[in-house]
Amino acid sequence: MENEEKVNENIQELSKEENENVVNGNIIVITGLSGAGKSLALKCLEDMDYFCVDNLLPGLIPKFVQLSATSDMNKIAFVIDIRGRKFFKELLTALKEIPNYGFKYTIIFFEASDAVLIRRFSETRRRHPLAHNGRLLDGITFERKQLEEIRKIADKIIDTSTLSQNKLKNELSEIIGINQKPDSLNITVIAFGFKYGIPLDADLIFDVRFLPNPYYVNELRHLTGNDDPVKDYLNNINETKEYLEKFLDFNLYLIPKFIAEGKANLTIGVGCTGGRHRSVFIANELSKALTDNNYKVQTEYRELKS
């Protein structure tokens, strides 16, 4: 109750002009035709760090938003559609209350052609929520009519008839303004030893066993690729310099392609024999280059944990 009163007091103190510029966060309202891809859109938004709620009753929206205003949740997405039955009619009224709590909202309406919707329902063997005992096409037609009002006020209409999952994610990214940003991809670089097996979750594997092995230099054997003597040894080898130039250029070329395809996580494995010298050194060089280019990177040394 105390938090609720505090939120209301803060909102009342804002002038109309200030209230337009100061928001607690953004809310994406996903609605549209059954079978048009709303659930897939919600999964995409989850990958973009949105707190997502499927099939929320419209009457609960104001209370949910009010609670969010007192927390650190500032990216929220709802799927609200005809499954709410008679409660769906409350949606427009509920949406009008959202700005009262300092949030902006965007309505995205999903639709597809009749032929595509019929095919999707046939493939999934699911029943249309409005078909009842009638024909599937009748249910689709009736739903279109029921959603006419909300479609008219939608900020964005997406026809998913010909959209792949990646294209849908890209379109959503453009709408919410995060498309192809370097920090939209989480990158993990793992240094490992081939003698202990390849990391199961690696998307890319690079083998650096062709480089001279510091293990066979007595004064370097007990060290790792994190130590300066090993770094100096490898940096003074022409093969290392040539490989690093091509290796880093290749990865810096490749990673934006993954982002453009909507990939959320990328794991890069760099392996040598034992996973302690060459792979650690090369993994560090890659992580540094990616960090310098504003990518989110974490580095793991699998064989150094033991």
Secondary structure as a PSIPRED ss2 file (coil, helix, strand):
# PSIPRED VFORMAT (PSIPRED V4.0)

   1 M C   1.000  0.000  0.000
   2 E H   0.000  1.000  0.000
   3 N H   0.000  1.000  0.000
   4 E H   0.000  1.000  0.000
   5 E H   0.000  1.000  0.000
   6 K H   0.000  1.000  0.000
   7 V H   0.000  1.000  0.000
   8 N H   0.000  1.000  0.000
   9 E H   0.000  1.000  0.000
  10 N H   0.000  1.000  0.000
  11 I H   0.000  1.000  0.000
  12 Q H   0.000  1.000  0.000
  13 E H   0.000  1.000  0.000
  14 L C   1.000  0.000  0.000
  15 S C   1.000  0.000  0.000
  16 K H   0.000  1.000  0.000
  17 E H   0.000  1.000  0.000
  18 E H   0.000  1.000  0.000
  19 N H   0.000  1.000  0.000
  20 E H   0.000  1.000  0.000
  21 N H   0.000  1.000  0.000
  22 V C   1.000  0.000  0.000
  23 V C   1.000  0.000  0.000
  24 N C   1.000  0.000  0.000
  25 G E   0.000  0.000  1.000
  26 N E   0.000  0.000  1.000
  27 I E   0.000  0.000  1.000
  28 I E   0.000  0.000  1.000
  29 V E   0.000  0.000  1.000
  30 I E   0.000  0.000  1.000
  31 T E   0.000  0.000  1.000
  32 G E   0.000  0.000  1.000
  33 L C   1.000  0.000  0.000
  34 S C   1.000  0.000  0.000
  35 G C   1.000  0.000  0.000
  36 A C   1.000  0.000  0.000
  37 G C   1.000  0.000  0.000
  38 K H   0.000  1.000  0.000
  39 S H   0.000  1.000  0.000
  40 L H   0.000  1.000  0.000
  41 A H   0.000  1.000  0.000
  42 L H   0.000  1.000  0.000
  43 K H   0.000  1.000  0.000
  44 C H   0.000  1.000  0.000
  45 L H   0.000  1.000  0.000
  46 E H   0.000  1.000  0.000
  47 D H   0.000  1.000  0.000
  48 M C   1.000  0.000  0.000
  49 D C   1.000  0.000  0.000
  50 Y C   1.000  0.000  0.000
  51 F E   0.000  0.000  1.000
  52 C E   0.000  0.000  1.000
  53 V E   0.000  0.000  1.000
  54 D E   0.000  0.000  1.000
  55 N C   1.000  0.000  0.000
  56 L C   1.000  0.000  0.000
  57 L C   1.000  0.000  0.000
  58 P H   0.000  1.000  0.000
  59 G H   0.000  1.000  0.000
  60 L H   0.000  1.000  0.000
  61 I H   0.000  1.000  0.000
  62 P H   0.000  1.000  0.000
  63 K H   0.000  1.000  0.000
  64 F H   0.000  1.000  0.000
  65 V H   0.000  1.000  0.000
  66 Q H   0.000  1.000  0.000
  67 L H   0.000  1.000  0.000
  68 S H   0.000  1.000  0.000
  69 A H   0.000  1.000  0.000
  70 T C   1.000  0.000  0.000
  71 S C   1.000  0.000  0.000
  72 D C   1.000  0.000  0.000
  73 M C   1.000  0.000  0.000
  74 N C   1.000  0.000  0.000
  75 K E   0.000  0.000  1.000
  76 I E   0.000  0.000  1.000
  77 A E   0.000  0.000  1.000
  78 F E   0.000  0.000  1.000
  79 V E   0.000  0.000  1.000
  80 I C   1.000  0.000  0.000
  81 D C   1.000  0.000  0.000
  82 I H   0.000  1.000  0.000
  83 R H   0.000  1.000  0.000
  84 G H   0.000  1.000  0.000
  85 R H   0.000  1.000  0.000
  86 K H   0.000  1.000  0.000
  87 F H   0.000  1.000  0.000
  88 F H   0.000  1.000  0.000
  89 K H   0.000  1.000  0.000
  90 E H   0.000  1.000  0.000
  91 L H   0.000  1.000  0.000
  92 L H   0.000  1.000  0.000
  93 T H   0.000  1.000  0.000
  94 A H   0.000  1.000  0.000
  95 L H   0.000  1.000  0.000
  96 K C   1.000  0.000  0.000
  97 E C   1.000  0.000  0.000
  98 I H   0.000  1.000  0.000
  99 P H   0.000  1.000  0.000
 100 N H   0.000  1.000  0.000
 101 Y H   0.000  1.000  0.000
 102 G C   1.000  0.000  0.000
 103 F E   0.000  0.000  1.000
 104 K E   0.000  0.000  1.000
 105 Y E   0.000  0.000  1.000
 106 T E   0.000  0.000  1.000
 107 I E   0.000  0.000  1.000
 108 I E   0.000  0.000  1.000
 109 F E   0.000  0.000  1.000
 110 F E   0.000  0.000  1.000
 111 E E   0.000  0.000  1.000
 112 A C   1.000  0.000  0.000
 113 S C   1.000  0.000  0.000
 114 D H   0.000  1.000  0.000
 115 A H   0.000  1.000  0.000
 116 V H   0.000  1.000  0.000
 117 L H   0.000  1.000  0.000
 118 I H   0.000  1.000  0.000
 119 R H   0.000  1.000  0.000
 120 R H   0.000  1.000  0.000
 121 F H   0.000  1.000  0.000
 122 S H   0.000  1.000  0.000
 123 E H   0.000  1.000  0.000
 124 T H   0.000  1.000  0.000
 125 R C   1.000  0.000  0.000
 126 R C   1.000  0.000  0.000
 127 R C   1.000  0.000  0.000
 128 H C   1.000  0.000  0.000
 129 P C   1.000  0.000  0.000
 130 L C   1.000  0.000  0.000
 131 A C   1.000  0.000  0.000
 132 H C   1.000  0.000  0.000
 133 N C   1.000  0.000  0.000
 134 G C   1.000  0.000  0.000
 135 R C   1.000  0.000  0.000
 136 L H   0.000  1.000  0.000
 137 L H   0.000  1.000  0.000
 138 D H   0.000  1.000  0.000
 139 G H   0.000  1.000  0.000
 140 I H   0.000  1.000  0.000
 141 T H   0.000  1.000  0.000
 142 F H   0.000  1.000  0.000
 143 E H   0.000  1.000  0.000
 144 R H   0.000  1.000  0.000
 145 K H   0.000  1.000  0.000
 146 Q H   0.000  1.000  0.000
 147 L C   1.000  0.000  0.000
 148 E H   0.000  1.000  0.000
 149 E H   0.000  1.000  0.000
 150 I H   0.000  1.000  0.000
 151 R H   0.000  1.000  0.000
 152 K H   0.000  1.000  0.000
 153 I C   1.000  0.000  0.000
 154 A C   1.000  0.000  0.000
 155 D C   1.000  0.000  0.000
 156 K E   0.000  0.000  1.000
 157 I E   0.000  0.000  1.000
 158 I E   0.000  0.000  1.000
 159 D E   0.000  0.000  1.000
 160 T C   1.000  0.000  0.000
 161 S C   1.000  0.000  0.000
 162 T C   1.000  0.000  0.000
 163 L C   1.000  0.000  0.000
 164 S C   1.000  0.000  0.000
 165 Q H   0.000  1.000  0.000
 166 N H   0.000  1.000  0.000
 167 K H   0.000  1.000  0.000
 168 L H   0.000  1.000  0.000
 169 K H   0.000  1.000  0.000
 170 N H   0.000  1.000  0.000
 171 E H   0.000  1.000  0.000
 172 L H   0.000  1.000  0.000
 173 S H   0.000  1.000  0.000
 174 E H   0.000  1.000  0.000
 175 I H   0.000  1.000  0.000
 176 I H   0.000  1.000  0.000
 177 G C   1.000  0.000  0.000
 178 I C   1.000  0.000  0.000
 179 N C   1.000  0.000  0.000
 180 Q C   1.000  0.000  0.000
 181 K C   1.000  0.000  0.000
 182 P H   0.000  1.000  0.000
 183 D H   0.000  1.000  0.000
 184 S H   0.000  1.000  0.000
 185 L C   1.000  0.000  0.000
 186 N E   0.000  0.000  1.000
 187 I E   0.000  0.000  1.000
 188 T E   0.000  0.000  1.000
 189 V E   0.000  0.000  1.000
 190 I E   0.000  0.000  1.000
 191 A E   0.000  0.000  1.000
 192 F E   0.000  0.000  1.000
 193 G E   0.000  0.000  1.000
 194 F H   0.000  1.000  0.000
 195 K H   0.000  1.000  0.000
 196 Y H   0.000  1.000  0.000
 197 G C   1.000  0.000  0.000
 198 I C   1.000  0.000  0.000
 199 P C   1.000  0.000  0.000
 200 L C   1.000  0.000  0.000
 201 D C   1.000  0.000  0.000
 202 A C   1.000  0.000  0.000
 203 D C   1.000  0.000  0.000
 204 L E   0.000  0.000  1.000
 205 I E   0.000  0.000  1.000
 206 F E   0.000  0.000  1.000
 207 D E   0.000  0.000  1.000
 208 V C   1.000  0.000  0.000
 209 R C   1.000  0.000  0.000
 210 F C   1.000  0.000  0.000
 211 L C   1.000  0.000  0.000
 212 P C   1.000  0.000  0.000
 213 N C   1.000  0.000  0.000
 214 P H   0.000  1.000  0.000
 215 Y H   0.000  1.000  0.000
 216 Y H   0.000  1.000  0.000
 217 V C   1.000  0.000  0.000
 218 N C   1.000  0.000  0.000
 219 E C   1.000  0.000  0.000
 220 L C   1.000  0.000  0.000
 221 R C   1.000  0.000  0.000
 222 H C   1.000  0.000  0.000
 223 L C   1.000  0.000  0.000
 224 T C   1.000  0.000  0.000
 225 G C   1.000  0.000  0.000
 226 N C   1.000  0.000  0.000
 227 D C   1.000  0.000  0.000
 228 D H   0.000  1.000  0.000
 229 P H   0.000  1.000  0.000
 230 V H   0.000  1.000  0.000
 231 K H   0.000  1.000  0.000
 232 D H   0.000  1.000  0.000
 233 Y H   0.000  1.000  0.000
 234 L H   0.000  1.000  0.000
 235 N H   0.000  1.000  0.000
 236 N C   1.000  0.000  0.000
 237 I C   1.000  0.000  0.000
 238 N H   0.000  1.000  0.000
 239 E H   0.000  1.000  0.000
 240 T H   0.000  1.000  0.000
 241 K H   0.000  1.000  0.000
 242 E H   0.000  1.000  0.000
 243 Y H   0.000  1.000  0.000
 244 L H   0.000  1.000  0.000
 245 E H   0.000  1.000  0.000
 246 K H   0.000  1.000  0.000
 247 F H   0.000  1.000  0.000
 248 L H   0.000  1.000  0.000
 249 D H   0.000  1.000  0.000
 250 F H   0.000  1.000  0.000
 251 N H   0.000  1.000  0.000
 252 L H   0.000  1.000  0.000
 253 Y H   0.000  1.000  0.000
 254 L H   0.000  1.000  0.000
 255 I H   0.000  1.000  0.000
 256 P H   0.000  1.000  0.000
 257 K H   0.000  1.000  0.000
 258 F H   0.000  1.000  0.000
 259 I H   0.000  1.000  0.000
 260 A H   0.000  1.000  0.000
 261 E C   1.000  0.000  0.000
 262 G C   1.000  0.000  0.000
 263 K C   1.000  0.000  0.000
 264 A C   1.000  0.000  0.000
 265 N E   0.000  0.000  1.000
 266 L E   0.000  0.000  1.000
 267 T E   0.000  0.000  1.000
 268 I E   0.000  0.000  1.000
 269 G E   0.000  0.000  1.000
 270 V E   0.000  0.000  1.000
 271 G E   0.000  0.000  1.000
 272 C E   0.000  0.000  1.000
 273 T C   1.000  0.000  0.000
 274 G C   1.000  0.000  0.000
 275 G C   1.000  0.000  0.000
 276 R C   1.000  0.000  0.000
 277 H C   1.000  0.000  0.000
 278 R H   0.000  1.000  0.000
 279 S H   0.000  1.000  0.000
 280 V H   0.000  1.000  0.000
 281 F H   0.000  1.000  0.000
 282 I H   0.000  1.000  0.000
 283 A H   0.000  1.000  0.000
 284 N H   0.000  1.000  0.000
 285 E H   0.000  1.000  0.000
 286 L H   0.000  1.000  0.000
 287 S H   0.000  1.000  0.000
 288 K H   0.000  1.000  0.000
 289 A H   0.000  1.000  0.000
 290 L H   0.000  1.000  0.000
 291 T H   0.000  1.000  0.000
 292 D H   0.000  1.000  0.000
 293 N C   1.000  0.000  0.000
 294 N C   1.000  0.000  0.000
 295 Y C   1.000  0.000  0.000
 296 K E   0.000  0.000  1.000
 297 V E   0.000  0.000  1.000
 298 Q E   0.000  0.000  1.000
 299 T E   0.000  0.000  1.000
 300 E E   0.000  0.000  1.000
 301 Y E   0.000  0.000  1.000
 302 R H   0.000  1.000  0.000
 303 E H   0.000  1.000  0.000
 304 L H   0.000  1.000  0.000
 305 K C   1.000  0.000  0.000
 306 S C   1.000  0.000  0.000
